[in-house]
Each structure stands twice: as C-alpha cells, then as structure tokens.
Amino acid sequence: MTLDGAGEFGLLAELERRGLAHDIEHDAAQIEGLVVTQDALVEDVHFRFDLLSWRDLGFRAAAVNISDLAACGADPIALIVTLGLPGESHVADVVELYEGLNEPGVPVRGGDTTRAQSVLLSVTALGRAERVPGRAGARPGDLLVVTGPLGGAGAAFRAGRLIRPPIRLEEGRRLARVAAAMLDISDGLAADASRIAARSGCRLAIELERVPLVEGALLEDVSFGEDYELLAATPDSLGFTVIGRCEEGSGVVVRLHGEPVELAGWQHFT
C-alpha cells in the first residue's frame, strides 16, 4: 500500500496498530504534566510566498501549534522551532519570520536550523492544562459547538490569499472545563468531526444551516479547513454556537435543511 492510498490517517492508524506510536488520538500529547504538540509547514505544500509574507509565515506556524494547545484547554509556555532554508535565503527574511513567530506572545526557547532545498518550518509548542478533553469522550446527547465563524480560509484562498489563523486560547480554557471532546478545525468541518466520531464511538450530526460563516464565505468553504476555530462536543454550550449534536451510531452526517450533504476535507498524501 502506498501513502497515496492509505492517506495521512490511514498511516497513523497503521503505526498505532503496530504499537509504533501511542496515544496519538488527541491534538497534543500529555507527557508528565506537559501538553506538547508539533506541526510543520512546508513550502509549496502548506504555503507559497506569493500568498503570504515571511512574517505572516512565522505567525501562522506559531498560531497553528498554539491552536492545538487551545483545543486542549492549555496555557502556552514555549515554542521550539526547527527551520530548514536554502543557503541563498536572506538574513532579513529570517528575522522577519521570527518576528512573526513571536507575535502571539509565546517565547521561542530553542530549536535547530539546517540547509534545505525549500523552506520548512517545524514548531513544537509546550503548555500546561488542568483538564484535556481529548477526542474520545463525546456521548449521545452532547451538543456540538464552534467558537467562531467558518469558511474564511477557503474564501480567502479562492481570492488568492491566505489569512492569519485565529488563536482561541480563552475559549479553549472555558470549554475544557466541561467539554467531553474538543479539537481545532484544521482539515475541514466534516473531516475533523470524523476524528471525534471515530474515537468516541458515536455519530456527529451537523446541521449546516446553523454553521456560522465568515462574511463572503460559501457553505463549501467549510470543507477547505484552516479555520482553526474549536469544535467541541459538550453537555453545556456555554453560549457558543450550536451546530448539531452527538447521536447513537457512527461517523458524521451533514444535513442542510434536513437533506444530506457531502463535505470533503483535507488529508495529506491523498
């Protein structure tokens, strides 16, 4: 089987089945009191410099990792940065990138640099949390809520640009006190909802007409991903927008005014 056939999550499932990776179902790992997450951005896969600046790249790399901490209800402590660059890169551009990395206010505490054929930026974020909901606790009857409007990233990409991800740390801390399961929406609403459904052993039913949209976004833009709002299954909405609920069954069902709708999502390798 090739990676094109297995896909990112098929690969992870195989590693987990063989005992070569452990407890990888959550947005971050919990290790001796720390919450740890890591994400990489690769030029021409996750970004292009005709769509964003070096500073925006730095902010994006920090934000997508801090978003995983937010999904765990964690307070960020530090970022560890690995940067691969062509030798002809300008020092001023790298300085600008690190200015973006520091913008969210979480200090860079270390990392590594290396020569590479294109830009690769890998960030590890460290945090602490009193309670991490994870993805496996959703139960029938729980409400599905989102922390903000979706579709902005997809709408922006259609217009030829990338936008900065939101950082929902306060919202994550509030939800983590009561949520049964939670993650951030990085691969598309239905795709990410399926992670909770699979780990929790229940069906997530989404009412698409209730999903809040960024101004100018289309319903299909919620499939694009990279919105980085939080999706939570919770017995108490805490005032966040309810877009559906958990039911008996499996998988994800998306309906628009009662009619089933197919929503795609992003997956590496496929």
C-alpha positions, 0 to 999 in steps of 0.5 A: 500500500502506498501513502497515496492510498492509505492517506495521512490517517490511514498511516497513523492508524497503521503505526498505532496498530503496530504499537509504533506510536501511542496515544496519538488520538488527541491534538497534543500529547500529555507527557508528565504534566506537559501538553506538547504538540508539533506541526510543520509547514512546508513550502509549496505544500502548506504555503507559497510566498506569493500568498503570504509574507515571511512574517505572516509565515512565522505567525501562522506556524506559531498560531497553528501549534498554539491552536492545538494547545487551545483545543486542549484547554492549555496555557502556552509556555514555549515554542521550539522551532526547527527551520530548514532554508536554502543557503541563498535565503536572506538574513532579513527574511529570517528575522522577519519570520521570527518576528512573526513567530513571536507575535502571539506572545509565546517565547521561542526557547530553542530549536535547530536550523539546517540547509534545505532545498525549500523552506520548512518550518517545524514548531513544537509548542509546550503548555500546561492544562488542568483538564484535556478533553481529548477526542474520545469522550463525546456521548449521545446527547452532547451538543456540538459547538464552534467558537467562531465563524467558518469558511474564511480560509477557503474564501480567502484562498479562492481570492488568492490569499491566505489569512492569519489563523485565529488563536482561541486560547480563552475559549479553549480554557472555558470549554475544557472545563466541561467539554467531553471532546474538543479539537481545532478545525484544521482539515475541514468541518466534516473531516475533523468531526470524523476524528471525534466520531471515530474515537468516541464511538458515536455519530456527529450530526451537523446541521449546516444551516446553523454553521456560522460563516465568515462574511463572503464565505460559501457553505463549501468553504467549510470543507477547505479547513484552516479555520482553526476555530474549536469544535467541541462536543459538550453537555453545556454550550456555554453560549457558543454556537450550536451546530448539531449534536452527538447521536447513537451510531457512527461517523458524521452526517451533514444535513442542510435543511434536513437533506444530506450533504457531502463535505470533503476535507483535507488529508495529506498524501491523498 
